[in-house]
Amino acid sequence: MRKLVYYIAVTLDGRIAGPKGEYDFFPAGTEQQSAAYGAWANTLYPETVPTAYRAAAGLADTPNRSFDTVVMGAATYRAPLEQGVTNPYAHLRQYVVSSTLGRDVDPAVTVVPGDPLTLVRELKREQDSGSDIWLCGGGKLAGAVLPEIDELVVKHYPVVAGAGIPAFDGAFDPTVFDVAERTAFPNGVTLTHLTRR
């Protein structure tokens, strides 16, 4: 069965963005450190780079490595939408969970107004293509589909936001994951891969 993988950047206090969706405060380190970290992450998960930036990152013709589908919440999708980008991950099947967006926002994007758990379960039951499903964000959606998250890939940045959007925003539901791998980078970022116990 296909897995749902939550691949996300978080602050030390568990925020994926500031109160208004800001993410430009995540420290990148020096230019050299940032470039080295970015190249490493892009090699590991090239499909998580938005289509508009793939050529600049040297990924224009790079095949998807881990995911063929992305699921995101309305707030996550609105960030590119506000910049006029309606199809941010053209190289993936895209699903946006939203009760406020119209279904005709872009022919390549499927807007799902209903229960995100039903959507995720249907996607996981699809014939195994060898690729998994990337849960891109946000916190409310992650909280809603927590029962179906199989793996976490968490990029911890050395910064405290103090307020903002939590990585998981849902009911109290302690869920244990085991650390499978952890890598630290000179720019202070720690990437941790966890699997559901």
Beta strands, then each sheet from edge to edge (+ up, - down):
strand 1: 4-10
strand 2: 15-17
strand 3: 67-73
strand 4: 93-97
strand 5: 109-112
strand 6: 132-137
strand 7: 151-156
strand 8: 165-166
strand 9: 177-184
strand 10: 190-196
sheet 1: 5+ 4+ 3+ 6+ 1+ 7+ 10- 9+
sheet 2: 2+ 8-
end
